[in-house]
Amino acid sequence: MALRRAFQKEGQLVVTSHNPEAIRQFSDESTFLLYRRSHLEPTQIRPLTEVPVVGDLIDALTRDDVEP
């Protein structure tokens, strides 16, 4: 909540995490999926709102069911 208040009016905050509970604290509108097929390809960035996810995001990521 302190981070949300600090950046509410202006600014930008970039957070990365592999922690399921941390990921769940951010909305789909403010979460982006970064993906690349290999280190030789450029990274693709998509808002989570454009990524089809069935059920829980963390479970889908664990099962590798998220298509970027």
CYANA upper distance limits for C-alpha pairs under 8 A (distance plus 0.5 A):
  1 MET  CA      5 ARG  CA      6.73
  2 ALA  CA      6 ALA  CA      6.61
  3 LEU  CA      7 PHE  CA      6.72
  4 ARG  CA      8 GLN  CA      6.15
  7 PHE  CA     11 GLY  CA      6.01
  7 PHE  CA     12 GLN  CA      7.19
  7 PHE  CA     13 LEU  CA      7.91
 17 SER  CA     22 ALA  CA      7.37
 17 SER  CA     23 ILE  CA      7.18
 18 HIS  CA     22 ALA  CA      8.43
 18 HIS  CA     23 ILE  CA      7.95
 19 ASN  CA     23 ILE  CA      6.85
 20 PRO  CA     24 ARG  CA      6.73
 20 PRO  CA     58 ILE  CA      6.64
 21 GLU  CA     25 GLN  CA      7.07
 22 ALA  CA     26 PHE  CA      8.04
 26 PHE  CA     30 SER  CA      7.07
 26 PHE  CA     31 THR  CA      7.05
 27 SER  CA     31 THR  CA      6.76
 28 ASP  CA     32 PHE  CA      8.30
 28 ASP  CA     47 PRO  CA      7.95
 28 ASP  CA     48 LEU  CA      5.77
 28 ASP  CA     49 THR  CA      6.06
 29 GLU  CA     47 PRO  CA      7.35
 29 GLU  CA     48 LEU  CA      7.17
 29 GLU  CA     49 THR  CA      6.48
 30 SER  CA     47 PRO  CA      7.94
 30 SER  CA     48 LEU  CA      8.34
 31 THR  CA     47 PRO  CA      6.56
 31 THR  CA     48 LEU  CA      6.10
 32 PHE  CA     45 ILE  CA      7.00
 32 PHE  CA     46 ARG  CA      5.97
 32 PHE  CA     47 PRO  CA      4.77
 32 PHE  CA     48 LEU  CA      5.66
 33 LEU  CA     44 GLN  CA      8.46
 33 LEU  CA     45 ILE  CA      6.25
 33 LEU  CA     46 ARG  CA      5.83
 33 LEU  CA     47 PRO  CA      6.66
 33 LEU  CA     48 LEU  CA      6.51
 33 LEU  CA     68 PRO  CA      7.78
 34 LEU  CA     43 THR  CA      6.87
 34 LEU  CA     44 GLN  CA      6.13
 34 LEU  CA     45 ILE  CA      5.19
 34 LEU  CA     46 ARG  CA      7.21
 35 TYR  CA     43 THR  CA      6.03
 35 TYR  CA     44 GLN  CA      5.70
 35 TYR  CA     45 ILE  CA      7.13
 35 TYR  CA     68 PRO  CA      7.12
 36 ARG  CA     41 GLU  CA      6.72
 36 ARG  CA     42 PRO  CA      6.88
 36 ARG  CA     43 THR  CA      5.33
 36 ARG  CA     44 GLN  CA      6.58
 37 ARG  CA     41 GLU  CA      7.08
 44 GLN  CA     68 PRO  CA      8.33
 46 ARG  CA     50 GLU  CA      7.16
 46 ARG  CA     51 VAL  CA      7.71
 46 ARG  CA     68 PRO  CA      7.72
 47 PRO  CA     51 VAL  CA      7.49
 51 VAL  CA     66 VAL  CA      7.91
 51 VAL  CA     67 GLU  CA      7.47
 51 VAL  CA     68 PRO  CA      6.77
 52 PRO  CA     66 VAL  CA      7.56
 52 PRO  CA     67 GLU  CA      7.66
 53 VAL  CA     57 LEU  CA      6.85
 53 VAL  CA     60 ALA  CA      7.32
 53 VAL  CA     65 ASP  CA      8.22
 53 VAL  CA     66 VAL  CA      6.71
 54 VAL  CA     60 ALA  CA      7.55
 55 GLY  CA     59 ASP  CA      8.09
 55 GLY  CA     60 ALA  CA      7.65
 56 ASP  CA     60 ALA  CA      6.69
 57 LEU  CA     61 LEU  CA      6.60
 58 ILE  CA     62 THR  CA      6.62
 59 ASP  CA     63 ARG  CA      6.71
 60 ALA  CA     64 ASP  CA      6.54
 60 ALA  CA     65 ASP  CA      5.46
 60 ALA  CA     66 VAL  CA      6.47
 61 LEU  CA     65 ASP  CA      6.52
 61 LEU  CA     66 VAL  CA      6.38
